[in-house]
Amino acid sequence: MDSGLILLVFLAFLFAWALNRVRRFFKLTPLRYAGVMVVFIVVMLLLWGQEQIR
């Protein structure tokens, strides 16, 4: 497994934890929370894929 992909998984968990801590402040519903996480994961996978092309 690529170390960059492991880092992205770690960052996704860290982002989810941080977003969960500030969820009340931003008044995120579970659907919006899931949407933010999906967008974050897609962007991170696109960045990882771009690095693999180089």
N, C-alpha and C positions, 0 to 999 in steps of 0.2 A: 504494500500500500504506500502511496506517495505521502511524504511528510507534509506537503502543502495541504493535502486533503485532510489529514489529521488535524492540522492547525485550523482549517475552516470549520471542522466539526466542533472543536474547542471554542472557537469564536462564536459559533451559533449558540452553544449552551451559555456562554458568558453573556451574549446579547439578550437571550431569553430571560436569564436571571435578572439582568439590569432592567429590562423592560417590565418585568413583573413587579419590580420594586417601585417603579414610577407610574404604574398603570392607573392608579387612582388619581394622580395629579393630572394626567391627560384624559381621564374619563374614558378609557378604552373598554369597549364591550368585548366579549370573547371573540366575536366575528372580526372586529378591527384588529385585535391582538393577533389572531391567526393570519390576517392579511399582511400585517407588518412583518411577521415572521416569514411568510412565504416570499414576500418581496426581498427581504434580507438574504434568504437562502438562494434565491434565483440570482441576485446580483453577485453574491460570493462565488457561486458556481460559474458564472460567466467570467469573472475575474480569474478564477483558477484555470478555466479552460483556455483563456487567452494566454496565460503563462505557459501552458503546455504546448501551445503552437510554436512558441519561440524556440 
